Every structure is written in structure tokens, then in C-alpha cells.
Amino acid sequence: MIFEVDNKKVFASDAGQDIDKNKATIVLLHGSGLSHIVWSLTEQYLSNQNYNVVAIDLPGHGNSEGNCLKSIEEI
């Protein structure tokens, strides 16, 4: 899925599932220099355990636009 934050496109993987408002949602964030792909197996496992799972590409990483954030505080 793609959404916008501060006029920049942000990519988030949803494990190939639509968000179900009746399920709890888990948001996964990657580390510096990585992307949502590091969570692929975890996404599938949690999705199979009946959770909504969203793995977000932070700015400048993976499929998200923007410059990389330079500190934990900016993230």
C-alpha cells in the first residue's frame, strides 16, 4: 500500500492482506539502511496468526520517497 506523509509517498507492506478492522494490528519498523523486506517471514507468520501486519519503509528506504532520516529522534 502507498500513502502520503508531508507530500512524500510512503510504502507499507500489508503481507498481501487487506486491513481487517476486527483484528489487532502490528506495525513493523526496520533499521537504518534496510527496508520492509527484513520483515517478510515475520509478516507472513503474524498474518497467519490472525493479525493485521504493516511493515513500513521509512523515508529514503525501500520504496518510500524522501531523504533518509539522520537520527532516532527524526524517525
PDB file of N, CA, C, O and CB in Angstrom:
ATOM      1  N   MET A   1       0.845  -1.171   0.000  1.00  0.00           N
ATOM      2  CA  MET A   1       0.000   0.000   0.000  1.00  0.00           C
ATOM      3  C   MET A   1       0.893   1.239   0.000  1.00  0.00           C
ATOM      4  O   MET A   1       2.011   1.216   0.516  1.00  0.00           O
ATOM      5  CB  MET A   1      -0.963  -0.004   1.220  1.00  0.00           C
ATOM      6  N   ILE A   2       0.386   2.305  -0.580  1.00  0.00           N
ATOM      7  CA  ILE A   2       1.123   3.573  -0.621  1.00  0.00           C
ATOM      8  C   ILE A   2       0.228   4.660  -0.060  1.00  0.00           C
ATOM      9  O   ILE A   2      -0.943   4.767  -0.426  1.00  0.00           O
ATOM     10  CB  ILE A   2       1.586   3.926  -2.075  1.00  0.00           C
ATOM     11  N   PHE A   3       0.789   5.468   0.836  1.00  0.00           N
ATOM     12  CA  PHE A   3       0.071   6.630   1.360  1.00  0.00           C
ATOM     13  C   PHE A   3       1.042   7.794   1.392  1.00  0.00           C
ATOM     14  O   PHE A   3       2.234   7.614   1.141  1.00  0.00           O
ATOM     15  CB  PHE A   3      -0.527   6.350   2.784  1.00  0.00           C
ATOM     16  N   GLU A   4       0.550   8.986   1.697  1.00  0.00           N
ATOM     17  CA  GLU A   4       1.396  10.180   1.680  1.00  0.00           C
ATOM     18  C   GLU A   4       1.569  10.767   3.067  1.00  0.00           C
ATOM     19  O   GLU A   4       0.630  10.826   3.861  1.00  0.00           O
ATOM     20  CB  GLU A   4       0.813  11.226   0.751  1.00  0.00           C
ATOM     21  N   VAL A   5       2.794  11.201   3.340  1.00  0.00           N
ATOM     22  CA  VAL A   5       3.125  11.935   4.559  1.00  0.00           C
ATOM     23  C   VAL A   5       3.998  13.110   4.129  1.00  0.00           C
ATOM     24  O   VAL A   5       5.032  12.908   3.493  1.00  0.00           O
ATOM     25  CB  VAL A   5       3.859  11.014   5.631  1.00  0.00           C
ATOM     26  N   ASP A   6       3.600  14.324   4.466  1.00  0.00           N
ATOM     27  CA  ASP A   6       4.345  15.532   4.074  1.00  0.00           C
ATOM     28  C   ASP A   6       4.639  15.554   2.568  1.00  0.00           C
ATOM     29  O   ASP A   6       5.748  15.885   2.149  1.00  0.00           O
ATOM     30  CB  ASP A   6       5.663  15.619   4.863  1.00  0.00           C
ATOM     31  N   ASN A   7       3.631  15.197   1.763  1.00  0.00           N
ATOM     32  CA  ASN A   7       3.722  15.204   0.300  1.00  0.00           C
ATOM     33  C   ASN A   7       4.750  14.229  -0.259  1.00  0.00           C
ATOM     34  O   ASN A   7       5.213  14.406  -1.386  1.00  0.00           O
ATOM     35  CB  ASN A   7       4.052  16.581  -0.173  1.00  0.00           C
ATOM     36  N   LYS A   8       5.113  13.215   0.498  1.00  0.00           N
ATOM     37  CA  LYS A   8       6.038  12.179   0.045  1.00  0.00           C
ATOM     38  C   LYS A   8       5.319  10.835   0.094  1.00  0.00           C
ATOM     39  O   LYS A   8       4.557  10.565   1.022  1.00  0.00           O
ATOM     40  CB  LYS A   8       7.336  12.155   0.919  1.00  0.00           C
ATOM     41  N   LYS A   9       5.566   9.998  -0.906  1.00  0.00           N
ATOM     42  CA  LYS A   9       4.960   8.676  -0.934  1.00  0.00           C
ATOM     43  C   LYS A   9       5.672   7.755   0.051  1.00  0.00           C
ATOM     44  O   LYS A   9       6.901   7.689   0.089  1.00  0.00           O
ATOM     45  CB  LYS A   9       5.004   8.087  -2.355  1.00  0.00           C
ATOM     46  N   VAL A  10       4.872   7.047   0.846  1.00  0.00           N
ATOM     47  CA  VAL A  10       5.384   6.096   1.829  1.00  0.00           C
ATOM     48  C   VAL A  10       4.811   4.724   1.479  1.00  0.00           C
ATOM     49  O   VAL A  10       3.606   4.562   1.290  1.00  0.00           O
ATOM     50  CB  VAL A  10       5.004   6.522   3.303  1.00  0.00           C
ATOM     51  N   PHE A  11       5.706   3.746   1.401  1.00  0.00           N
ATOM     52  CA  PHE A  11       5.284   2.384   1.089  1.00  0.00           C
ATOM     53  C   PHE A  11       5.154   1.581   2.372  1.00  0.00           C
ATOM     54  O   PHE A  11       5.975   1.703   3.282  1.00  0.00           O
ATOM     55  CB  PHE A  11       6.278   1.706   0.123  1.00  0.00           C
ATOM     56  N   ALA A  12       4.129   0.768   2.434  1.00  0.00           N
ATOM     57  CA  ALA A  12       3.948  -0.160   3.556  1.00  0.00           C
ATOM     58  C   ALA A  12       3.438  -1.489   3.005  1.00  0.00           C
ATOM     59  O   ALA A  12       2.470  -1.534   2.246  1.00  0.00           O
ATOM     60  CB  ALA A  12       2.955   0.422   4.627  1.00  0.00           C
ATOM     61  N   SER A  13       4.099  -2.550   3.396  1.00  0.00           N
ATOM     62  CA  SER A  13       3.655  -3.888   3.017  1.00  0.00           C
ATOM     63  C   SER A  13       2.592  -4.344   4.006  1.00  0.00           C
ATOM     64  O   SER A  13       2.715  -4.121   5.211  1.00  0.00           O
ATOM     65  CB  SER A  13       4.849  -4.893   2.979  1.00  0.00           C
ATOM     66  N   ASP A  14       1.553  -4.979   3.492  1.00  0.00           N
ATOM     67  CA  ASP A  14       0.491  -5.479   4.368  1.00  0.00           C
ATOM     68  C   ASP A  14       0.370  -7.000   4.293  1.00  0.00           C
ATOM     69  O   ASP A  14      -0.698  -7.559   4.540  1.00  0.00           O
ATOM     70  CB  ASP A  14      -0.847  -4.833   4.000  1.00  0.00           C
ATOM     71  N   ALA A  15       1.472  -7.662   3.951  1.00  0.00           N
ATOM     72  CA  ALA A  15       1.526  -9.125   3.847  1.00  0.00           C
ATOM     73  C   ALA A  15       0.522  -9.654   2.830  1.00  0.00           C
ATOM     74  O   ALA A  15       0.100 -10.807   2.910  1.00  0.00           O
ATOM     75  CB  ALA A  15       1.263  -9.761   5.210  1.00  0.00           C
ATOM     76  N   GLY A  16       0.143  -8.815   1.877  1.00  0.00           N
ATOM     77  CA  GLY A  16      -0.797  -9.243   0.849  1.00  0.00           C
ATOM     78  C   GLY A  16      -2.230  -9.357   1.331  1.00  0.00           C
ATOM     79  O   GLY A  16      -3.073  -9.935   0.645  1.00  0.00           O
ATOM     80  N   GLN A  17      -2.513  -8.812   2.501  1.00  0.00           N
ATOM     81  CA  GLN A  17      -3.853  -8.884   3.080  1.00  0.00           C
ATOM     82  C   GLN A  17      -4.415  -7.473   3.239  1.00  0.00           C
ATOM     83  O   GLN A  17      -3.673  -6.533   3.522  1.00  0.00           O
ATOM     84  CB  GLN A  17      -3.829  -9.622   4.448  1.00  0.00           C
ATOM     85  N   ASP A  18      -5.699  -7.335   3.060  1.00  0.00           N
ATOM     86  CA  ASP A  18      -6.342  -6.065   3.372  1.00  0.00           C
ATOM     87  C   ASP A  18      -6.451  -5.920   4.883  1.00  0.00           C
ATOM     88  O   ASP A  18      -6.484  -6.913   5.610  1.00  0.00           O
ATOM     89  CB  ASP A  18      -7.741  -5.970   2.706  1.00  0.00           C
ATOM     90  N   ILE A  19      -6.506  -4.677   5.352  1.00  0.00           N
ATOM     91  CA  ILE A  19      -6.648  -4.425   6.784  1.00  0.00           C
ATOM     92  C   ILE A  19      -8.072  -4.782   7.212  1.00  0.00           C
ATOM     93  O   ILE A  19      -9.047  -4.325   6.616  1.00  0.00           O
ATOM     94  CB  ILE A  19      -6.320  -2.937   7.127  1.00  0.00           C
ATOM     95  N   ASP A  20      -8.170  -5.589   8.234  1.00  0.00           N
ATOM     96  CA  ASP A  20      -9.457  -6.009   8.794  1.00  0.00           C
ATOM     97  C   ASP A  20      -9.630  -5.281  10.126  1.00  0.00           C
ATOM     98  O   ASP A  20      -8.869  -5.515  11.065  1.00  0.00           O
ATOM     99  CB  ASP A  20      -9.532  -7.582   8.979  1.00  0.00           C
ATOM    100  N   LYS A  21     -10.621  -4.407  10.210  1.00  0.00           N
ATOM    101  CA  LYS A  21     -10.828  -3.598  11.416  1.00  0.00           C
ATOM    102  C   LYS A  21     -11.165  -4.425  12.649  1.00  0.00           C
ATOM    103  O   LYS A  21     -11.139  -3.905  13.764  1.00  0.00           O
ATOM    104  CB  LYS A  21     -11.925  -2.601  11.175  1.00  0.00           C
ATOM    105  N   ASN A  22     -11.479  -5.692  12.469  1.00  0.00           N
ATOM    106  CA  ASN A  22     -11.803  -6.562  13.596  1.00  0.00           C
ATOM    107  C   ASN A  22     -10.583  -7.279  14.172  1.00  0.00           C
ATOM    108  O   ASN A  22     -10.701  -8.009  15.157  1.00  0.00           O
ATOM    109  CB  ASN A  22     -12.825  -7.579  13.169  1.00  0.00           C
ATOM    110  N   LYS A  23      -9.419  -7.076  13.568  1.00  0.00           N
ATOM    111  CA  LYS A  23      -8.187  -7.713  14.034  1.00  0.00           C
ATOM    112  C   LYS A  23      -7.255  -6.680  14.657  1.00  0.00           C
ATOM    113  O   LYS A  23      -7.298  -5.500  14.307  1.00  0.00           O
ATOM    114  CB  LYS A  23      -7.479  -8.440  12.875  1.00  0.00           C
ATOM    115  N   ALA A  24      -6.419  -7.129  15.573  1.00  0.00           N
ATOM    116  CA  ALA A  24      -5.351  -6.268  16.113  1.00  0.00           C
ATOM    117  C   ALA A  24      -4.317  -6.043  15.007  1.00  0.00           C
ATOM    118  O   ALA A  24      -4.129  -6.889  14.133  1.00  0.00           O
ATOM    119  CB  ALA A  24      -4.678  -6.914  17.396  1.00  0.00           C
ATOM    120  N   THR A  25      -3.656  -4.892  15.062  1.00  0.00           N
ATOM    121  CA  THR A  25      -2.669  -4.538  14.048  1.00  0.00           C
ATOM    122  C   THR A  25      -1.290  -4.410  14.672  1.00  0.00           C
ATOM    123  O   THR A  25      -1.120  -3.810  15.733  1.00  0.00           O
ATOM    124  CB  THR A  25      -3.059  -3.231  13.346  1.00  0.00           C
ATOM    125  N   ILE A  26      -0.306  -4.989  13.987  1.00  0.00           N
ATOM    126  CA  ILE A  26       1.099  -4.892  14.399  1.00  0.00           C
ATOM    127  C   ILE A  26       1.834  -4.109  13.326  1.00  0.00           C
ATOM    128  O   ILE A  26       1.734  -4.429  12.141  1.00  0.00           O
ATOM    129  CB  ILE A  26       1.749  -6.315  14.614  1.00  0.00           C
ATOM    130  N   VAL A  27       2.585  -3.070  13.740  1.00  0.00           N
ATOM    131  CA  VAL A  27       3.375  -2.260  12.823  1.00  0.00           C
ATOM    132  C   VAL A  27       4.840  -2.624  13.029  1.00  0.00           C
ATOM    133  O   VAL A  27       5.342  -2.609  14.153  1.00  0.00           O
ATOM    134  CB  VAL A  27       3.128  -0.726  13.050  1.00  0.00           C
ATOM    135  N   LEU A  28       5.523  -2.953  11.927  1.00  0.00           N
ATOM    136  CA  LEU A  28       6.930  -3.338  11.973  1.00  0.00           C
ATOM    137  C   LEU A  28       7.783  -2.246  11.337  1.00  0.00           C
ATOM    138  O   LEU A  28       7.485  -1.782  10.236  1.00  0.00           O
ATOM    139  CB  LEU A  28       7.154  -4.692  11.258  1.00  0.00           C
ATOM    140  N   LEU A  29       8.844  -1.837  12.030  1.00  0.00           N
ATOM    141  CA  LEU A  29       9.763  -0.812  11.523  1.00  0.00           C
ATOM    142  C   LEU A  29      11.158  -1.409  11.389  1.00  0.00           C
ATOM    143  O   LEU A  29      11.642  -2.092  12.292  1.00  0.00           O
ATOM    144  CB  LEU A  29       9.787   0.433  12.460  1.00  0.00           C
ATOM    145  N   HIS A  30      11.790  -1.149  10.272  1.00  0.00           N
ATOM    146  CA  HIS A  30      13.135  -1.659  10.016  1.00  0.00           C
ATOM    147  C   HIS A  30      14.194  -0.722  10.572  1.00  0.00           C
ATOM    148  O   HIS A  30      13.888   0.387  11.010  1.00  0.00           O
ATOM    149  CB  HIS A  30      13.351  -1.860   8.520  1.00  0.00           C
ATOM    150  N   GLY A  31      15.437  -1.174  10.552  1.00  0.00           N
ATOM    151  CA  GLY A  31      16.561  -0.361  10.994  1.00  0.00           C
ATOM    152  C   GLY A  31      17.159   0.443   9.851  1.00  0.00           C
ATOM    153  O   GLY A  31      16.690   0.364   8.715  1.00  0.00           O
ATOM    154  N   SER A  32      18.176   1.204  10.147  1.00  0.00           N
ATOM    155  CA  SER A  32      18.845   2.066   9.181  1.00  0.00           C
ATOM    156  C   SER A  32      19.447   1.255   8.030  1.00  0.00           C
ATOM    157  O   SER A  32      20.098   0.232   8.242  1.00  0.00           O
ATOM    158  CB  SER A  32      19.934   2.884   9.874  1.00  0.00           C
ATOM    159  N   GLY A  33      19.212   1.738   6.814  1.00  0.00           N
ATOM    160  CA  GLY A  33      19.779   1.106   5.634  1.00  0.00           C
ATOM    161  C   GLY A  33      19.027  -0.134   5.171  1.00  0.00           C
ATOM    162  O   GLY A  33      19.478  -0.808   4.245  1.00  0.00           O
ATOM    163  N   LEU A  34      17.914  -0.448   5.776  1.00  0.00           N
ATOM    164  CA  LEU A  34      17.151  -1.639   5.431  1.00  0.00           C
ATOM    165  C   LEU A  34      15.809  -1.248   4.813  1.00  0.00           C
ATOM    166  O   LEU A  34      15.599  -0.084   4.472  1.00  0.00           O
ATOM    167  CB  LEU A  34      16.935  -2.522   6.676  1.00  0.00           C
ATOM    168  N   SER A  35      14.912  -2.202   4.668  1.00  0.00           N
ATOM    169  CA  SER A  35      13.564  -1.927   4.154  1.00  0.00           C
ATOM    170  C   SER A  35      12.588  -2.925   4.774  1.00  0.00           C
ATOM    171  O   SER A  35      12.964  -3.754   5.603  1.00  0.00           O
ATOM    172  CB  SER A  35      13.525  -2.010   2.587  1.00  0.00           C
ATOM    173  N   HIS A  36      11.333  -2.825   4.355  1.00  0.00           N
ATOM    174  CA  HIS A  36      10.293  -3.718   4.866  1.00  0.00           C
ATOM    175  C   HIS A  36      10.612  -5.188   4.614  1.00  0.00           C
ATOM    176  O   HIS A  36      10.065  -6.060   5.289  1.00  0.00           O
ATOM    177  CB  HIS A  36       8.961  -3.373   4.235  1.00  0.00           C
ATOM    178  N   ILE A  37      11.475  -5.470   3.669  1.00  0.00           N
ATOM    179  CA  ILE A  37      11.772  -6.847   3.285  1.00  0.00           C
ATOM    180  C   ILE A  37      12.361  -7.654   4.445  1.00  0.00           C
ATOM    181  O   ILE A  37      12.193  -8.872   4.493  1.00  0.00           O
ATOM    182  CB  ILE A  37      12.734  -6.861   2.108  1.00  0.00           C
ATOM    183  N   VAL A  38      13.048  -6.991   5.381  1.00  0.00           N
ATOM    184  CA  VAL A  38      13.621  -7.735   6.517  1.00  0.00           C
ATOM    185  C   VAL A  38      12.533  -8.403   7.346  1.00  0.00           C
ATOM    186  O   VAL A  38      12.815  -9.327   8.110  1.00  0.00           O
ATOM    187  CB  VAL A  38      14.450  -6.799   7.410  1.00  0.00           C
ATOM    188  N   TRP A  39      11.296  -7.947   7.203  1.00  0.00           N
ATOM    189  CA  TRP A  39      10.183  -8.478   7.990  1.00  0.00           C
ATOM    190  C   TRP A  39       9.336  -9.490   7.222  1.00  0.00           C
ATOM    191  O   TRP A  39       8.293  -9.905   7.727  1.00  0.00           O
ATOM    192  CB  TRP A  39       9.308  -7.347   8.457  1.00  0.00           C
ATOM    193  N   SER A  40       9.741  -9.897   6.036  1.00  0.00           N
ATOM    194  CA  SER A  40       8.894 -10.751   5.183  1.00  0.00           C
ATOM    195  C   SER A  40       8.398 -12.013   5.886  1.00  0.00           C
ATOM    196  O   SER A  40       7.196 -12.282   5.881  1.00  0.00           O
ATOM    197  CB  SER A  40       9.658 -11.148   3.943  1.00  0.00           C
ATOM    198  N   LEU A  41       9.287 -12.784   6.484  1.00  0.00           N
ATOM    199  CA  LEU A  41       8.862 -14.021   7.149  1.00  0.00           C
ATOM    200  C   LEU A  41       8.028 -13.729   8.388  1.00  0.00           C
ATOM    201  O   LEU A  41       7.062 -14.436   8.676  1.00  0.00           O
ATOM    202  CB  LEU A  41      10.078 -14.864   7.531  1.00  0.00           C
ATOM    203  N   THR A  42       8.407 -12.685   9.120  1.00  0.00           N
ATOM    204  CA  THR A  42       7.650 -12.301  10.316  1.00  0.00           C
ATOM    205  C   THR A  42       6.250 -11.854   9.928  1.00  0.00           C
ATOM    206  O   THR A  42       5.273 -12.204  10.590  1.00  0.00           O
ATOM    207  CB  THR A  42       8.375 -11.178  11.088  1.00  0.00           C
ATOM    208  N   GLU A  43       6.157 -11.072   8.844  1.00  0.00           N
ATOM    209  CA  GLU A  43       4.847 -10.635   8.340  1.00  0.00           C
ATOM    210  C   GLU A  43       3.935 -11.817   8.047  1.00  0.00           C
ATOM    211  O   GLU A  43       2.778 -11.839   8.465  1.00  0.00           O
ATOM    212  CB  GLU A  43       5.018  -9.792   7.079  1.00  0.00           C
ATOM    213  N   GLN A  44       4.462 -12.789   7.331  1.00  0.00           N
ATOM    214  CA  GLN A  44       3.660 -13.951   6.971  1.00  0.00           C
ATOM    215  C   GLN A  44       3.226 -14.731   8.203  1.00  0.00           C
ATOM    216  O   GLN A  44       2.075 -15.158   8.301  1.00  0.00           O
ATOM    217  CB  GLN A  44       4.436 -14.856   6.030  1.00  0.00           C
ATOM    218  N   TYR A  45       4.148 -14.916   9.142  1.00  0.00           N
ATOM    219  CA  TYR A  45       3.814 -15.647  10.361  1.00  0.00           C
ATOM    220  C   TYR A  45       2.709 -14.933  11.136  1.00  0.00           C
ATOM    221  O   TYR A  45       1.709 -15.553  11.501  1.00  0.00           O
ATOM    222  CB  TYR A  45       5.061 -15.814  11.245  1.00  0.00           C
ATOM    223  N   LEU A  46       2.880 -13.639  11.388  1.00  0.00           N
ATOM    224  CA  LEU A  46       1.892 -12.889  12.169  1.00  0.00           C
ATOM    225  C   LEU A  46       0.553 -12.795  11.449  1.00  0.00           C
ATOM    226  O   LEU A  46      -0.502 -12.856  12.080  1.00  0.00           O
ATOM    227  CB  LEU A  46       2.412 -11.489  12.470  1.00  0.00           C
ATOM    228  N   SER A  47       0.596 -12.649  10.138  1.00  0.00           N
ATOM    229  CA  SER A  47      -0.637 -12.625   9.351  1.00  0.00           C
ATOM    230  C   SER A  47      -1.382 -13.955   9.493  1.00  0.00           C
ATOM    231  O   SER A  47      -2.607 -13.975   9.604  1.00  0.00           O
ATOM    232  CB  SER A  47      -0.327 -12.335   7.860  1.00  0.00           C
ATOM    233  N   ASN A  48      -0.647 -15.050   9.489  1.00  0.00           N
ATOM    234  CA  ASN A  48      -1.263 -16.377   9.663  1.00  0.00           C
ATOM    235  C   ASN A  48      -1.778 -16.594  11.088  1.00  0.00           C
ATOM    236  O   ASN A  48      -2.580 -17.496  11.329  1.00  0.00           O
ATOM    237  CB  ASN A  48      -0.254 -17.472   9.312  1.00  0.00           C
ATOM    238  N   GLN A  49      -1.318 -15.766  12.030  1.00  0.00           N
ATOM    239  CA  GLN A  49      -1.784 -15.839  13.416  1.00  0.00           C
ATOM    240  C   GLN A  49      -2.978 -14.915  13.643  1.00  0.00           C
ATOM    241  O   GLN A  49      -3.374 -14.670  14.783  1.00  0.00           O
ATOM    242  CB  GLN A  49      -0.646 -15.478  14.383  1.00  0.00           C
ATOM    243  N   ASN A  50      -3.553 -14.399  12.545  1.00  0.00           N
ATOM    244  CA  ASN A  50      -4.775 -13.592  12.583  1.00  0.00           C
ATOM    245  C   ASN A  50      -4.564 -12.144  13.039  1.00  0.00           C
ATOM    246  O   ASN A  50      -5.429 -11.563  13.694  1.00  0.00           O
ATOM    247  CB  ASN A  50      -5.763 -14.245  13.489  1.00  0.00           C
ATOM    248  N   TYR A  51      -3.413 -11.568  12.688  1.00  0.00           N
ATOM    249  CA  TYR A  51      -3.145 -10.144  12.936  1.00  0.00           C
ATOM    250  C   TYR A  51      -3.105  -9.406  11.608  1.00  0.00           C
ATOM    251  O   TYR A  51      -2.759  -9.982  10.577  1.00  0.00           O
ATOM    252  CB  TYR A  51      -1.807  -9.948  13.712  1.00  0.00           C
ATOM    253  N   ASN A  52      -3.462  -8.124  11.640  1.00  0.00           N
ATOM    254  CA  ASN A  52      -3.096  -7.230  10.550  1.00  0.00           C
ATOM    255  C   ASN A  52      -1.623  -6.913  10.763  1.00  0.00           C
ATOM    256  O   ASN A  52      -1.196  -6.665  11.890  1.00  0.00           O
ATOM    257  CB  ASN A  52      -3.996  -5.913  10.516  1.00  0.00           C
ATOM    258  N   VAL A  53      -0.846  -6.921   9.688  1.00  0.00           N
ATOM    259  CA  VAL A  53       0.575  -6.611   9.793  1.00  0.00           C
ATOM    260  C   VAL A  53       0.915  -5.549   8.760  1.00  0.00           C
ATOM    261  O   VAL A  53       0.552  -5.670   7.590  1.00  0.00           O
ATOM    262  CB  VAL A  53       1.451  -7.886   9.591  1.00  0.00           C
ATOM    263  N   VAL A  54       1.609  -4.510   9.196  1.00  0.00           N
ATOM    264  CA  VAL A  54       2.032  -3.432   8.308  1.00  0.00           C
ATOM    265  C   VAL A  54       3.523  -3.197   8.543  1.00  0.00           C
ATOM    266  O   VAL A  54       3.937  -2.853   9.650  1.00  0.00           O
ATOM    267  CB  VAL A  54       1.197  -2.117   8.556  1.00  0.00           C
ATOM    268  N   ALA A  55       4.327  -3.384   7.494  1.00  0.00           N
ATOM    269  CA  ALA A  55       5.765  -3.137   7.573  1.00  0.00           C
ATOM    270  C   ALA A  55       6.064  -1.913   6.707  1.00  0.00           C
ATOM    271  O   ALA A  55       5.924  -1.957   5.485  1.00  0.00           O
ATOM    272  CB  ALA A  55       6.601  -4.399   7.104  1.00  0.00           C
ATOM    273  N   ILE A  56       6.471  -0.841   7.345  1.00  0.00           N
ATOM    274  CA  ILE A  56       6.632   0.455   6.678  1.00  0.00           C
ATOM    275  C   ILE A  56       8.073   0.657   6.233  1.00  0.00           C
ATOM    276  O   ILE A  56       9.009   0.347   6.970  1.00  0.00           O
ATOM    277  CB  ILE A  56       6.201   1.600   7.609  1.00  0.00           C
ATOM    278  N   ASP A  57       8.247   1.188   5.006  1.00  0.00           N
ATOM    279  CA  ASP A  57       9.558   1.652   4.561  1.00  0.00           C
ATOM    280  C   ASP A  57       9.720   3.095   5.035  1.00  0.00           C
ATOM    281  O   ASP A  57       8.948   3.970   4.641  1.00  0.00           O
ATOM    282  CB  ASP A  57       9.713   1.538   2.994  1.00  0.00           C
ATOM    283  N   LEU A  58      10.703   3.338   5.864  1.00  0.00           N
ATOM    284  CA  LEU A  58      10.965   4.697   6.350  1.00  0.00           C
ATOM    285  C   LEU A  58      11.458   5.576   5.203  1.00  0.00           C
ATOM    286  O   LEU A  58      11.885   5.048   4.177  1.00  0.00           O
ATOM    287  CB  LEU A  58      12.004   4.678   7.501  1.00  0.00           C
ATOM    288  N   PRO A  59      11.413   6.914   5.348  1.00  0.00           N
ATOM    289  CA  PRO A  59      11.835   7.813   4.274  1.00  0.00           C
ATOM    290  C   PRO A  59      13.231   7.477   3.745  1.00  0.00           C
ATOM    291  O   PRO A  59      14.169   7.249   4.509  1.00  0.00           O
ATOM    292  CB  PRO A  59      11.808   9.251   4.764  1.00  0.00           C
ATOM    293  N   GLY A  60      13.338   7.453   2.404  1.00  0.00           N
ATOM    294  CA  GLY A  60      14.616   7.198   1.765  1.00  0.00           C
ATOM    295  C   GLY A  60      15.037   5.737   1.785  1.00  0.00           C
ATOM    296  O   GLY A  60      16.162   5.418   1.403  1.00  0.00           O
ATOM    297  N   HIS A  61      14.168   4.856   2.218  1.00  0.00           N
ATOM    298  CA  HIS A  61      14.457   3.426   2.285  1.00  0.00           C
ATOM    299  C   HIS A  61      13.444   2.664   1.441  1.00  0.00           C
ATOM    300  O   HIS A  61      12.301   3.097   1.289  1.00  0.00           O
ATOM    301  CB  HIS A  61      14.436   2.924   3.753  1.00  0.00           C
ATOM    302  N   GLY A  62      13.866   1.530   0.893  1.00  0.00           N
ATOM    303  CA  GLY A  62      12.940   0.678   0.147  1.00  0.00           C
ATOM    304  C   GLY A  62      12.195   1.443  -0.925  1.00  0.00           C
ATOM    305  O   GLY A  62      12.807   2.056  -1.799  1.00  0.00           O
ATOM    306  N   ASN A  63      10.877   1.408  -0.857  1.00  0.00           N
ATOM    307  CA  ASN A  63      10.029   2.040  -1.875  1.00  0.00           C
ATOM    308  C   ASN A  63       9.447   3.383  -1.442  1.00  0.00           C
ATOM    309  O   ASN A  63       8.536   3.897  -2.090  1.00  0.00           O
ATOM    310  CB  ASN A  63       8.907   1.113  -2.237  1.00  0.00           C
ATOM    311  N   SER A  64       9.960   3.955  -0.357  1.00  0.00           N
ATOM    312  CA  SER A  64       9.450   5.250   0.121  1.00  0.00           C
ATOM    313  C   SER A  64      10.311   6.398  -0.382  1.00  0.00           C
ATOM    314  O   SER A  64      11.531   6.280  -0.498  1.00  0.00           O
ATOM    315  CB  SER A  64       9.394   5.275   1.656  1.00  0.00           C
ATOM    316  N   GLU A  65       9.652   7.504  -0.675  1.00  0.00           N
ATOM    317  CA  GLU A  65      10.346   8.706  -1.127  1.00  0.00           C
ATOM    318  C   GLU A  65      10.952   9.452   0.057  1.00  0.00           C
ATOM    319  O   GLU A  65      10.670   9.156   1.218  1.00  0.00           O
ATOM    320  CB  GLU A  65       9.388   9.624  -1.901  1.00  0.00           C
ATOM    321  N   GLY A  66      11.791  10.427  -0.275  1.00  0.00           N
ATOM    322  CA  GLY A  66      12.332  11.316   0.747  1.00  0.00           C
ATOM    323  C   GLY A  66      13.774  11.004   1.072  1.00  0.00           C
ATOM    324  O   GLY A  66      14.359  10.035   0.587  1.00  0.00           O
ATOM    325  N   ASN A  67      14.325  11.860   1.911  1.00  0.00           N
ATOM    326  CA  ASN A  67      15.701  11.687   2.362  1.00  0.00           C
ATOM    327  C   ASN A  67      15.714  10.807   3.600  1.00  0.00           C
ATOM    328  O   ASN A  67      14.774  10.820   4.396  1.00  0.00           O
ATOM    329  CB  ASN A  67      16.369  13.052   2.652  1.00  0.00           C
ATOM    330  N   CYS A  68      16.777  10.050   3.753  1.00  0.00           N
ATOM    331  CA  CYS A  68      16.932   9.241   4.964  1.00  0.00           C
ATOM    332  C   CYS A  68      16.963  10.158   6.176  1.00  0.00           C
ATOM    333  O   CYS A  68      17.570  11.229   6.142  1.00  0.00           O
ATOM    334  CB  CYS A  68      18.224   8.373   4.900  1.00  0.00           C
ATOM    335  N   LEU A  69      16.315   9.738   7.228  1.00  0.00           N
ATOM    336  CA  LEU A  69      16.343  10.496   8.474  1.00  0.00           C
ATOM    337  C   LEU A  69      17.667  10.222   9.171  1.00  0.00           C
ATOM    338  O   LEU A  69      18.176   9.102   9.131  1.00  0.00           O
ATOM    339  CB  LEU A  69      15.138  10.124   9.395  1.00  0.00           C
ATOM    340  N   LYS A  70      18.224  11.245   9.809  1.00  0.00           N
ATOM    341  CA  LYS A  70      19.599  11.161  10.300  1.00  0.00           C
ATOM    342  C   LYS A  70      19.739  10.798  11.765  1.00  0.00           C
ATOM    343  O   LYS A  70      20.853  10.627  12.259  1.00  0.00           O
ATOM    344  CB  LYS A  70      20.272  12.443  10.072  1.00  0.00           C
ATOM    345  N   SER A  71      18.617  10.677  12.465  1.00  0.00           N
ATOM    346  CA  SER A  71      18.718  10.358  13.885  1.00  0.00           C
ATOM    347  C   SER A  71      17.475   9.584  14.335  1.00  0.00           C
ATOM    348  O   SER A  71      16.447   9.576  13.658  1.00  0.00           O
ATOM    349  CB  SER A  71      18.891  11.651  14.725  1.00  0.00           C
ATOM    350  N   ILE A  72      17.596   8.947  15.476  1.00  0.00           N
ATOM    351  CA  ILE A  72      16.459   8.234  16.046  1.00  0.00           C
ATOM    352  C   ILE A  72      15.329   9.230  16.335  1.00  0.00           C
ATOM    353  O   ILE A  72      14.156   8.914  16.137  1.00  0.00           O
ATOM    354  CB  ILE A  72      16.874   7.474  17.343  1.00  0.00           C
ATOM    355  N   GLU A  73      15.680  10.414  16.795  1.00  0.00           N
ATOM    356  CA  GLU A  73      14.662  11.421  17.114  1.00  0.00           C
ATOM    357  C   GLU A  73      13.861  11.812  15.855  1.00  0.00           C
ATOM    358  O   GLU A  73      12.648  12.003  15.940  1.00  0.00           O
ATOM    359  CB  GLU A  73      15.328  12.679  17.738  1.00  0.00           C
ATOM    360  N   GLU A  74      14.516  11.931  14.702  1.00  0.00           N
ATOM    361  CA  GLU A  74      13.805  12.277  13.472  1.00  0.00           C
ATOM    362  C   GLU A  74      12.877  11.153  13.029  1.00  0.00           C
ATOM    363  O   GLU A  74      11.788  11.405  12.514  1.00  0.00           O
ATOM    364  CB  GLU A  74      14.799  12.600  12.360  1.00  0.00           C
ATOM    365  N   ILE A  75      13.312   9.921  13.230  1.00  0.00           N
ATOM    366  CA  ILE A  75      12.484   8.779  12.838  1.00  0.00           C
ATOM    367  C   ILE A  75      11.234   8.768  13.691  1.00  0.00           C
ATOM    368  O   ILE A  75      10.387   7.889  13.534  1.00  0.00           O
ATOM    369  CB  ILE A  75      13.259   7.439  12.979  1.00  0.00           C
TER     370      ILE A  75
END
